[in-house]
Amino acid sequence: MAEVASYCYKVPFGLKNVGVTYQRLMDRILSPMLGRNIQAYVDDMVVTSEKEDQRVADLKELFATIARHNLKLNLEKYVFDVEAQNFLGCLLTKRGI
């Protein structure tokens, strides 16, 4: 009877650095907006308009940039016009973090 060897891989097959690669892509395509009116971390984006009347223009700029690069957004994750929102473990409000 032949012996059967069993192997267990420490890292699953597939892309191993997809998070870093995706963040690099977001940094590249959103670079004109990052820090000005957009904050992005991997697949989370926050529009940080200085003034309320600027928010629609900032959203249009973000959506146009995403469409220009043929990316898609998850409609279930959209949240608009909130007083406060948790982002990366921090509470964001109109007054700041």
All heavy atoms as an XYZ file, in Angstrom:
778
protein
N       0.840     -1.166      0.000
C       0.000      0.000      0.000
C       0.898      1.246      0.000
O       1.821      1.358      0.790
C      -0.895     -0.026      1.228
C      -1.764      1.189      1.330
S      -2.866      1.071      2.737
C      -4.367      0.764      1.892
N       0.616      2.203     -0.884
C       1.410      3.423     -1.021
C       1.024      4.436      0.050
O      -0.131      4.522      0.453
C       1.195      4.019     -2.405
N       2.012      5.209      0.478
C       1.731      6.254      1.452
C       1.139      7.467      0.742
O       1.498      7.788     -0.385
C       3.017      6.670      2.159
C       3.509      5.639      3.119
C       4.689      6.144      3.911
O       4.745      7.345      4.205
O       5.563      5.323      4.212
N       0.223      8.146      1.405
C      -0.403      9.351      0.865
C       0.145     10.540      1.628
O       0.093     10.578      2.854
C      -1.940      9.284      0.992
C      -2.564     10.561      0.494
C      -2.480      8.081      0.251
N       0.681     11.492      0.895
C       1.209     12.705      1.523
C       0.111     13.750      1.588
O      -0.703     13.881      0.684
C       2.390     13.224      0.725
N       0.064     14.489      2.652
C      -0.928     15.543      2.828
C      -0.181     16.870      2.967
O       0.765     16.979      3.750
C      -1.759     15.272      4.077
O      -2.683     16.295      4.261
N      -0.602     17.876      2.208
C       0.039     19.180      2.229
C      -0.964     20.235      2.689
O      -2.140     20.168      2.373
C       0.556     19.564      0.838
C       1.629     18.635      0.340
C       1.317     17.594     -0.504
C       2.947     18.801      0.730
C       2.299     16.727     -0.966
C       3.933     17.949      0.278
C       3.593     16.919     -0.570
O       4.556     16.069     -1.014
N      -0.472     21.200      3.401
C      -1.303     22.323      3.828
C      -0.529     23.601      3.515
O       0.564     23.814      4.037
C      -1.594     22.226      5.323
S      -2.622     23.578      5.907
N      -1.084     24.438      2.644
C      -0.425     25.683      2.264
C      -0.675     26.741      3.332
O      -1.767     26.853      3.882
C      -0.946     26.168      0.914
C      -0.553     25.253     -0.208
C      -1.413     24.270     -0.655
C       0.703     25.359     -0.793
C      -1.052     23.409     -1.673
C       1.082     24.496     -1.806
C       0.202     23.531     -2.247
O       0.573     22.689     -3.237
N       0.346     27.528      3.613
C       0.212     28.596      4.598
C      -0.563     29.781      4.035
O      -1.188     30.520      4.765
C       1.592     29.056      5.072
C       2.303     28.018      5.901
C       3.605     28.558      6.416
C       4.282     27.506      7.290
N       5.533     27.988      7.844
N      -0.509     30.005      2.736
C      -1.211     31.103      2.079
C      -2.099     30.495      1.010
O      -1.633     29.696      0.203
C      -0.206     32.091      1.438
C      -0.935     33.216      0.741
C       0.742     32.634      2.483
N      -3.390     30.846      0.980
C      -4.264     30.279     -0.049
C      -3.861     30.763     -1.443
O      -3.211     31.804     -1.594
C      -5.647     30.786      0.331
C      -5.408     31.947      1.217
C      -4.076     31.753      1.866
N      -4.247     29.998     -2.444
C      -3.961     30.395     -3.819
C      -4.706     31.680     -4.155
O      -5.677     32.038     -3.529
C      -4.394     29.287     -4.792
C      -3.542     28.065     -4.690
C      -4.041     26.912     -4.145
C      -2.236     28.089     -5.129
C      -3.261     25.778     -4.039
C      -1.443     26.966     -5.041
C      -1.953     25.800     -4.484
N      -4.268     32.362     -5.185
C      -4.914     33.591     -5.618
C      -4.016     34.788     -5.363
O      -2.838     34.655     -5.045
N      -4.606     35.961     -5.491
C      -3.850     37.190     -5.265
C      -3.559     37.360     -3.788
O      -4.442     37.290     -2.954
C      -4.649     38.390     -5.786
C      -4.893     38.404     -7.283
C      -5.786     39.572     -7.653
C      -3.587     38.495     -8.035
N      -2.313     37.580     -3.481
C      -1.904     37.697     -2.091
C      -1.762     39.150     -1.646
O      -1.747     39.439     -0.470
C      -0.606     36.933     -1.875
C      -0.792     35.444     -2.059
C       0.535     34.740     -2.217
C       0.344     33.289     -2.556
N      -0.334     33.044     -3.806
N      -1.662     40.056     -2.579
C      -1.491     41.464     -2.221
C      -2.604     42.326     -2.821
O      -2.389     43.478     -3.148
C      -0.125     41.957     -2.666
C       0.041     41.907     -4.173
O      -0.750     41.282     -4.875
N       1.057     42.571     -4.675
N      -3.792     41.768     -2.938
C      -4.879     42.481     -3.599
C      -5.243     43.772     -2.854
O      -5.566     44.771     -3.474
C      -6.104     41.560     -3.804
C      -6.776     41.222     -2.493
C      -7.078     42.173     -4.779
N      -5.172     43.768     -1.525
C      -5.506     44.974     -0.771
C      -4.565     46.118     -1.083
O      -4.994     47.253     -1.308
N      -3.277     45.830     -1.111
C      -2.267     46.853     -1.413
C      -2.407     47.327     -2.854
O      -2.322     48.529     -3.136
C      -0.849     46.292     -1.161
C       0.215     47.258     -1.612
C      -0.681     45.936      0.290
N      -2.645     46.399     -3.761
C      -2.799     46.750     -5.175
C      -4.012     47.642     -5.384
O      -3.944     48.643     -6.102
C      -2.920     45.474     -6.031
O      -1.763     44.678     -5.810
C      -3.040     45.798     -7.500
N      -5.133     47.293     -4.738
C      -6.342     48.094     -4.876
C      -6.145     49.484     -4.261
O      -6.558     50.491     -4.835
C      -7.533     47.385     -4.223
C      -8.833     48.084     -4.461
C      -9.514     47.940     -5.666
C      -9.386     48.917     -3.496
C     -10.701     48.590     -5.889
C     -10.574     49.576     -3.714
C     -11.231     49.407     -4.917
O     -12.393     50.062     -5.135
N      -5.495     49.567     -3.095
C      -5.253     50.873     -2.474
C      -4.374     51.739     -3.367
O      -4.604     52.933     -3.503
C      -4.597     50.706     -1.102
C      -4.390     52.016     -0.368
C      -5.685     52.686     -0.007
O      -6.538     52.083      0.613
N      -5.840     53.939     -0.390
N      -3.383     51.140     -3.996
C      -2.517     51.879     -4.913
C      -3.325     52.427     -6.090
O      -3.131     53.567     -6.515
C      -1.385     50.981     -5.406
C      -0.286     51.741     -6.126
C       0.884     50.844     -6.509
N       1.461     50.196     -5.342
C       1.685     48.890     -5.252
N       1.391     48.077     -6.241
N       2.224     48.380     -4.165
N      -4.260     51.626     -6.604
C      -5.135     52.075     -7.686
C      -5.984     53.251     -7.229
O      -6.084     54.259     -7.931
C      -6.028     50.927     -8.158
C      -7.119     51.308     -9.159
C      -6.505     51.700    -10.501
C      -8.112     50.169     -9.321
N      -6.592     53.141     -6.048
C      -7.425     54.239     -5.533
C      -6.586     55.498     -5.335
O      -7.019     56.601     -5.671
C      -8.085     53.847     -4.209
C      -9.164     52.809     -4.326
S     -10.596     53.384     -5.270
C     -10.323     52.615     -6.828
N      -5.379     55.344     -4.800
C      -4.497     56.501     -4.607
C      -4.182     57.167     -5.942
O      -4.119     58.393     -6.031
C      -3.197     56.078     -3.924
C      -3.391     55.699     -2.467
O      -4.465     55.997     -1.900
O      -2.472     55.080     -1.896
N      -3.991     56.364     -6.971
C      -3.635     56.909     -8.283
C      -4.810     57.619     -8.932
O      -4.677     58.749     -9.387
C      -3.128     55.792     -9.195
C      -2.601     56.318    -10.524
C      -1.987     55.233    -11.379
N      -0.893     54.593    -10.655
C      -0.640     53.292    -10.685
N      -1.391     52.485    -11.395
N       0.369     52.791    -10.014
N      -5.979     56.973     -8.984
C      -7.090     57.592     -9.723
C      -7.768     58.708     -8.932
O      -8.324     59.619     -9.529
C      -8.129     56.558    -10.203
C      -8.881     55.937     -9.049
C      -7.485     55.509    -11.077
C     -10.034     55.079     -9.488
N      -7.690     58.667     -7.605
C      -8.319     59.703     -6.796
C      -7.325     60.773     -6.338
O      -7.699     61.656     -5.569
C      -8.994     59.074     -5.571
C     -10.130     58.095     -5.842
C     -10.627     57.487     -4.542
C     -11.260     58.761     -6.600
N      -6.099     60.723     -6.815
C      -5.052     61.625     -6.324
C      -5.425     63.110     -6.375
O      -5.095     63.833     -5.438
C      -3.734     61.375     -7.039
O      -3.824     61.670     -8.399
N      -6.112     63.608     -7.420
C      -6.449     65.035     -7.402
C      -7.436     65.416     -6.296
O      -7.518     66.576     -5.907
C      -7.088     65.282     -8.773
C      -6.707     64.123     -9.612
C      -6.492     62.982     -8.680
N      -8.180     64.439     -5.776
C      -9.216     64.724     -4.777
C      -8.804     64.338     -3.361
O      -9.358     64.868     -2.396
C     -10.502     63.973     -5.141
C     -11.124     64.437     -6.432
S     -12.529     63.421     -6.881
C     -11.671     62.049     -7.639
N      -7.862     63.409     -3.222
C      -7.496     62.919     -1.894
C      -6.975     64.050     -1.014
O      -6.111     64.823     -1.417
C      -6.437     61.817     -1.991
C      -6.936     60.473     -2.483
C      -5.775     59.511     -2.661
C      -7.961     59.883     -1.541
N      -7.529     64.133      0.180
C      -7.136     65.173      1.110
C      -7.852     66.492      0.876
O      -7.943     67.303      1.778
N      -8.360     66.706     -0.317
C      -9.094     67.935     -0.630
C     -10.574     67.752     -0.344
O     -11.166     68.525      0.396
C      -8.885     68.334     -2.089
C      -9.656     69.571     -2.511
C      -9.305     70.037     -3.913
N      -9.410     69.009     -4.909
C     -10.500     68.772     -5.651
N     -11.590     69.492     -5.482
N     -10.500     67.818     -6.560
N     -11.174     66.735     -0.951
C     -12.604     66.509     -0.727
C     -12.969     65.026     -0.661
O     -14.139     64.684     -0.580
C     -13.440     67.200     -1.807
C     -13.132     66.716     -3.209
O     -12.222     65.924     -3.418
N     -13.874     67.198     -4.170
N     -11.980     64.151     -0.668
C     -12.207     62.705     -0.589
C     -11.181     62.093      0.360
O     -10.011     62.461      0.342
C     -12.033     62.028     -1.984
C     -13.024     62.575     -3.000
C     -12.150     60.506     -1.880
C     -14.452     62.179     -2.764
N     -11.644     61.152      1.163
C     -10.766     60.298      1.953
C     -11.057     58.875      1.498
O     -12.227     58.517      1.348
C     -11.040     60.432      3.453
C     -10.908     61.848      3.979
C      -9.530     62.431      3.802
O      -8.524     61.737      3.907
N      -9.472     63.713      3.522
N     -10.042     58.082      1.246
C     -10.259     56.725      0.755
C      -9.305     55.758      1.446
O      -8.121     56.029      1.586
C     -10.053     56.661     -0.756
N      -9.876     54.642      1.856
C      -9.074     53.557      2.407
C      -9.635     52.259      1.865
O     -10.775     51.898      2.179
C      -9.086     53.558      3.933
C      -8.227     52.465      4.514
C      -6.841     52.582      4.486
C      -8.787     51.328      5.040
C      -6.043     51.577      4.995
C      -7.991     50.312      5.555
C      -6.613     50.442      5.529
O      -5.817     49.454      6.022
N      -8.886     51.601      1.018
C      -9.274     50.385      0.311
C     -10.615     50.610     -0.366
O     -10.687     51.380     -1.307
C      -9.245     49.146      1.224
C      -9.508     47.891      0.419
C      -7.907     49.028      1.939
N     -11.706     49.997      0.100
C     -12.975     50.147     -0.616
C     -13.944     51.093      0.080
O     -15.123     51.134     -0.239
C     -13.635     48.784     -0.844
C     -14.054     48.120      0.449
O     -13.535     48.520      1.504
O     -14.884     47.202      0.399
N     -13.475     51.889      1.029
C     -14.306     52.890      1.689
C     -13.868     54.278      1.253
O     -12.685     54.603      1.287
C     -14.194     52.777      3.211
C     -14.858     51.529      3.747
O     -15.886     51.113      3.178
O     -14.350     50.963      4.719
N     -14.855     55.089      0.842
C     -14.578     56.464      0.430
C     -15.533     57.393      1.161
O     -16.710     57.077      1.312
C     -14.778     56.627     -1.071
C     -13.789     55.879     -1.903
S     -14.194     56.023     -3.641
C     -14.338     54.293     -4.034
N     -15.011     58.521      1.613
C     -15.818     59.522      2.292
C     -15.609     60.847      1.574
O     -14.471     61.277      1.358
C     -15.412     59.658      3.780
C     -16.206     60.764      4.450
C     -15.603     58.344      4.503
N     -16.721     61.479      1.192
C     -16.658     62.819      0.602
C     -16.689     63.805      1.760
O     -17.603     63.788      2.579
C     -17.843     63.053     -0.359
C     -17.840     64.478     -0.883
C     -17.775     62.066     -1.509
N     -15.674     64.643      1.834
C     -15.517     65.580      2.949
C     -15.581     67.010      2.446
O     -14.596     67.729      2.462
C     -14.189     65.326      3.674
O     -13.127     65.428      2.712
C     -14.153     63.968      4.336
N     -16.751     67.411      1.998
C     -16.932     68.758      1.460
C     -16.824     69.792      2.572
O     -17.340     69.596      3.666
C     -18.304     68.883      0.795
O     -18.464     67.889     -0.176
N     -16.152     70.883      2.260
C     -16.018     71.969      3.237
C     -17.362     72.634      3.491
O     -17.698     72.952      4.614
C     -15.023     73.015      2.713
C     -13.592     72.536      2.701
C     -12.919     72.718      4.042
O     -13.285     73.654      4.765
O     -12.033     71.910      4.349
N     -18.109     72.862      2.413
C     -19.394     73.552      2.519
C     -20.489     72.663      1.954
O     -20.270     71.885      1.031
C     -19.350     74.880      1.765
C     -18.320     75.830      2.317
C     -18.298     77.120      1.573
C     -17.215     78.000      2.189
N     -17.057     79.242      1.499
N     -21.671     72.807      2.519
C     -22.792     71.963      2.112
C     -23.152     72.147      0.643
O     -23.480     71.186     -0.045
C     -24.008     72.281      2.993
C     -25.058     71.216      2.948
C     -26.101     71.412      4.020
O     -25.777     71.917      5.106
O     -27.252     71.047      3.744
N     -23.059     73.374      0.131
C     -23.412     73.610     -1.269
C     -22.367     73.055     -2.240
O     -22.618     72.950     -3.433
C     -23.651     75.095     -1.534
C     -22.449     75.955     -1.186
O     -21.529     75.470     -0.510
O     -22.434     77.128     -1.607
N     -21.216     72.650     -1.746
C     -20.160     72.067     -2.577
C     -20.282     70.550     -2.677
O     -19.702     69.924     -3.558
C     -18.794     72.445     -1.990
C     -17.611     71.962     -2.764
C     -17.520     72.571     -4.152
O     -17.970     73.695     -4.389
N     -16.959     71.837     -5.090
N     -21.076     69.940     -1.804
C     -21.156     68.482     -1.711
C     -21.586     67.819     -3.013
O     -21.004     66.818     -3.429
C     -22.103     68.073     -0.588
C     -22.049     66.578     -0.317
C     -22.873     66.167      0.878
N     -22.494     66.942      2.055
C     -23.365     67.507      2.902
N     -24.644     67.353      2.730
N     -22.937     68.188      3.930
N     -22.588     68.364     -3.685
C     -23.069     67.762     -4.937
C     -21.970     67.796     -5.998
O     -21.749     66.808     -6.706
C     -24.350     68.466     -5.437
C     -24.738     67.974     -6.824
C     -25.495     68.233     -4.458
N     -21.253     68.895     -6.097
C     -20.158     68.999     -7.071
C     -19.052     67.991     -6.738
O     -18.488     67.368     -7.645
C     -19.597     70.419     -7.090
N     -18.764     67.814     -5.449
C     -17.739     66.846     -5.048
C     -18.171     65.420     -5.377
O     -17.365     64.605     -5.842
C     -17.440     66.968     -3.555
C     -16.722     68.268     -3.204
O     -16.157     68.904     -4.114
O     -16.738     68.633     -2.013
N     -19.442     65.104     -5.147
C     -19.956     63.771     -5.494
C     -19.909     63.542     -7.003
O     -19.526     62.471     -7.457
C     -21.382     63.593     -4.977
C     -21.508     63.366     -3.476
C     -22.959     63.511     -3.042
C     -20.959     62.013     -3.085
N     -20.283     64.551     -7.770
C     -20.228     64.425     -9.241
C     -18.796     64.176     -9.703
O     -18.550     63.352    -10.585
C     -20.791     65.676     -9.915
C     -22.281     65.756     -9.885
C     -22.764     67.004    -10.619
C     -24.265     67.093    -10.602
N     -24.771     68.288    -11.301
N     -17.848     64.876     -9.106
C     -16.441     64.682     -9.456
C     -15.994     63.253     -9.141
O     -15.333     62.606     -9.956
C     -15.576     65.690     -8.702
C     -14.107     65.600     -9.031
C     -13.267     66.584     -8.236
O     -13.780     67.244     -7.311
O     -12.065     66.668     -8.542
N     -16.386     62.746     -7.973
C     -16.032     61.380     -7.595
C     -16.666     60.371     -8.547
O     -15.990     59.485     -9.062
C     -16.476     61.091     -6.162
C     -16.310     59.644     -5.699
C     -14.840     59.247     -5.689
C     -16.939     59.451     -4.333
N     -17.959     60.495     -8.807
C     -18.652     59.544     -9.675
C     -18.114     59.592    -11.097
O     -17.981     58.561    -11.752
C     -20.158     59.793     -9.670
C     -20.805     59.525     -8.336
C     -21.971     60.158     -7.978
C     -20.250     58.640     -7.425
C     -22.591     59.913     -6.763
C     -20.848     58.387     -6.195
C     -22.018     59.026     -5.862
N     -17.783     60.774    -11.592
C     -17.218     60.893    -12.940
C     -15.848     60.213    -13.013
O     -15.537     59.529    -13.990
C     -17.103     62.363    -13.335
N     -15.044     60.384    -11.979
C     -13.723     59.755    -11.948
C     -13.848     58.237    -11.915
O     -13.146     57.533    -12.643
C     -12.930     60.238    -10.712
O     -12.805     61.657    -10.784
C     -11.559     59.599    -10.651
N     -14.753     57.739    -11.102
C     -14.960     56.292    -11.011
C     -15.468     55.741    -12.334
O     -15.004     54.706    -12.809
C     -15.913     55.974     -9.847
C     -15.168     56.204     -8.538
C     -16.452     54.548     -9.935
C     -16.013     56.140     -7.308
N     -16.409     56.439    -12.962
C     -16.946     55.989    -14.257
C     -15.867     56.027    -15.336
O     -15.791     55.130    -16.175
C     -18.129     56.860    -14.657
N     -15.027     57.049    -15.319
C     -13.962     57.186    -16.324
C     -12.993     56.006    -16.267
O     -12.413     55.610    -17.271
C     -13.231     58.516    -16.113
C     -12.262     58.880    -17.204
C     -11.717     60.304    -17.101
N     -11.156     60.643    -15.819
C     -11.708     61.490    -14.935
N     -12.865     62.080    -15.196
N     -11.113     61.753    -13.789
N     -12.841     55.416    -15.097
C     -11.932     54.279    -14.925
C     -12.670     52.941    -14.933
O     -12.107     51.917    -14.560
C     -11.123     54.443    -13.638
C     -10.125     55.548    -13.732
N     -10.422     56.848    -13.414
C      -8.840     55.549    -14.151
C      -9.359     57.590    -13.608
N      -8.378     56.833    -14.059
N     -13.928     52.954    -15.344
C     -14.753     51.739    -15.468
C     -14.861     50.946    -14.167
O     -14.878     49.719    -14.185
C     -14.234     50.832    -16.591
C     -14.341     51.500    -17.933
O     -15.335     52.152    -18.226
N     -13.322     51.361    -18.743
N     -14.919     51.649    -13.048
C     -15.119     50.987    -11.759
C     -16.597     51.044    -11.398
O     -17.343     51.881    -11.900
C     -14.288     51.671    -10.675
C     -12.785     51.627    -10.887
C     -12.084     52.444     -9.821
C     -12.287     50.196    -10.857
N     -17.013     50.161    -10.520
C     -18.400     50.116    -10.092
C     -18.449     50.267     -8.576
O     -17.536     49.869     -7.869
C     -19.041     48.798    -10.508
C     -19.069     48.639    -12.010
C     -19.917     47.480    -12.425
C     -20.059     47.275    -13.895
N     -19.359     48.033    -14.812
N     -19.535     50.860     -8.101
C     -19.726     51.058     -6.672
C     -20.845     50.150     -6.175
O     -21.769     49.834     -6.916
C     -20.082     52.516     -6.374
C     -19.015     53.538     -6.744
C     -19.537     54.951     -6.554
C     -17.767     53.322     -5.919
N     -20.769     49.768     -4.916
C     -21.796     48.951     -4.298
C     -22.885     49.872     -3.739
O     -22.674     50.560     -2.738
C     -21.173     48.106     -3.182
C     -22.151     47.179     -2.525
O     -23.354     47.249     -2.755
N     -21.643     46.306     -1.686
N     -24.038     49.879     -4.366
C     -25.119     50.773     -3.962
C     -25.591     50.524     -2.534
O     -26.106     51.432     -1.879
C     -26.303     50.632     -4.917
C     -26.048     51.102     -6.352
C     -27.251     50.798     -7.239
C     -25.726     52.568     -6.393
N     -25.416     49.309     -2.028
C     -25.849     48.992     -0.664
C     -24.975     49.673      0.389
O     -25.380     49.806      1.537
C     -25.845     47.484     -0.453
C     -26.870     46.766     -1.304
C     -26.786     45.260     -1.184
O     -25.953     44.757     -0.397
O     -27.556     44.586     -1.885
N     -23.793     50.126      0.016
C     -22.890     50.766      0.971
C     -23.008     52.288      0.976
O     -22.372     52.955      1.785
C     -21.447     50.366      0.681
C     -21.144     48.924      1.035
C     -19.688     48.605      0.824
C     -18.843     49.237      1.896
N     -17.419     48.878      1.809
N     -23.815     52.860      0.072
C     -23.957     54.306      0.012
C     -24.646     54.820      1.268
O     -25.648     54.276      1.711
C     -24.849     54.698     -1.162
C     -24.190     54.754     -2.506
C     -23.270     53.809     -2.914
C     -24.523     55.763     -3.390
C     -22.695     53.860     -4.158
C     -23.957     55.826     -4.645
C     -23.040     54.874     -5.017
O     -22.481     54.937     -6.249
N     -24.153     55.901      1.815
C     -24.806     56.628      2.894
C     -24.617     58.105      2.574
O     -23.506     58.572      2.377
C     -24.167     56.299      4.269
C     -24.857     57.076      5.363
C     -24.218     54.817      4.541
N     -25.733     58.846      2.503
C     -25.667     60.258      2.140
C     -26.146     61.141      3.281
O     -27.032     60.775      4.051
C     -26.535     60.548      0.905
C     -25.999     59.957     -0.361
C     -26.545     58.800     -0.881
C     -24.949     60.547     -1.033
C     -26.066     58.248     -2.053
C     -24.448     60.000     -2.207
C     -25.015     58.847     -2.712
N     -25.565     62.330      3.350
C     -26.019     63.417      4.214
C     -26.236     62.969      5.660
O     -27.336     63.017      6.177
C     -27.290     64.039      3.641
C     -27.506     65.434      4.202
O     -26.519     66.101      4.542
O     -28.674     65.848      4.302
N     -25.170     62.534      6.291
C     -25.253     62.107      7.682
C     -24.567     63.133      8.575
O     -23.646     63.825      8.164
C     -24.619     60.710      7.887
C     -25.402     59.653      7.161
C     -23.178     60.693      7.466
N     -25.062     63.254      9.799
C     -24.468     64.175     10.768
C     -23.151     63.625     11.302
O     -22.214     64.368     11.557
C     -25.441     64.405     11.932
C     -26.709     65.120     11.512
C     -26.445     66.560     11.091
O     -25.615     67.222     11.734
O     -27.063     67.002     10.116
N     -23.079     62.297     11.475
C     -21.877     61.647     11.983
C     -21.822     60.242     11.402
O     -22.847     59.623     11.160
C     -21.895     61.590     13.502
N     -20.593     59.758     11.167
C     -20.428     58.419     10.581
C     -19.136     57.816     11.105
O     -18.120     58.504     11.225
C     -20.398     58.514      9.058
C     -20.247     57.198      8.343
C     -21.489     56.325      8.457
O     -22.588     56.839      8.558
N     -21.303     55.037      8.440
N     -19.179     56.529     11.395
C     -17.987     55.807     11.808
C     -17.186     55.454     10.555
O     -17.721     54.891      9.614
C     -18.387     54.545     12.569
C     -17.203     53.868     13.213
O     -16.088     54.359     13.160
N     -17.443     52.732     13.815
N     -15.907     55.791     10.543
C     -15.025     55.503      9.411
C     -13.685     55.064      9.965
O     -13.008     55.833     10.647
C     -14.872     56.740      8.522
C     -14.007     56.522      7.307
C     -14.401     55.660      6.305
C     -12.808     57.186      7.168
C     -13.615     55.466      5.180
C     -12.008     57.008      6.049
C     -12.426     56.140      5.043
N     -13.346     53.804      9.719
C     -12.068     53.225     10.173
C     -11.893     53.366     11.682
O     -10.812     53.665     12.171
C     -10.890     53.869      9.434
C     -10.914     53.763      7.927
C      -9.759     54.517      7.318
C     -10.902     52.306      7.490
N     -12.962     53.179     12.410
C     -12.899     53.233     13.872
C     -12.930     54.622     14.463
O     -12.807     54.785     15.662
N     -13.089     55.645     13.618
C     -13.160     57.025     14.091
C     -14.547     57.584     13.790
O     -15.135     57.278     12.752
C     -12.113     57.893     13.410
S     -10.438     57.395     13.750
N     -15.060     58.414     14.680
C     -16.331     59.061     14.442
C     -16.085     60.376     13.711
O     -15.420     61.274     14.247
C     -17.051     59.307     15.771
C     -18.437     59.926     15.665
C     -19.384     58.972     14.913
C     -18.996     60.236     17.032
N     -16.605     60.487     12.499
C     -16.475     61.710     11.704
C     -17.740     62.551     11.874
O     -18.841     62.042     11.716
C     -16.283     61.372     10.225
C     -15.107     60.472      9.862
C     -15.057     60.271      8.361
C     -13.803     61.049     10.356
N     -17.570     63.816     12.186
C     -18.688     64.751     12.307
C     -18.350     66.022     11.544
O     -17.239     66.171     11.023
C     -18.965     65.110     13.781
O     -17.865     65.880     14.280
C     -19.162     63.876     14.631
N     -19.287     66.956     11.508
C     -19.028     68.232     10.840
C     -17.911     69.007     11.536
O     -17.220     69.791     10.903
C     -20.305     69.067     10.816
C     -21.352     68.522      9.900
C     -22.577     69.381      9.877
C     -23.610     68.786      8.934
N     -24.802     69.607      8.831
N     -17.709     68.747     12.820
C     -16.662     69.439     13.581
C     -15.300     68.807     13.381
O     -14.284     69.387     13.717
C     -17.002     69.458     15.058
C     -18.245     70.247     15.368
C     -18.512     70.301     16.833
N     -18.322     68.982     17.424
C     -18.618     68.685     18.662
N     -19.109     69.603     19.453
N     -18.428     67.475     19.129
N     -15.268     67.575     12.852
C     -13.996     66.881     12.641
C     -14.051     65.474     13.182
O     -15.114     64.888     13.339
N     -12.882     64.936     13.518
C     -12.793     63.555     14.007
C     -13.020     63.539     15.510
O     -12.440     64.309     16.236
C     -11.412     62.944     13.667
C     -11.239     62.916     12.169
C     -11.267     61.558     14.251
C      -9.858     62.490     11.711
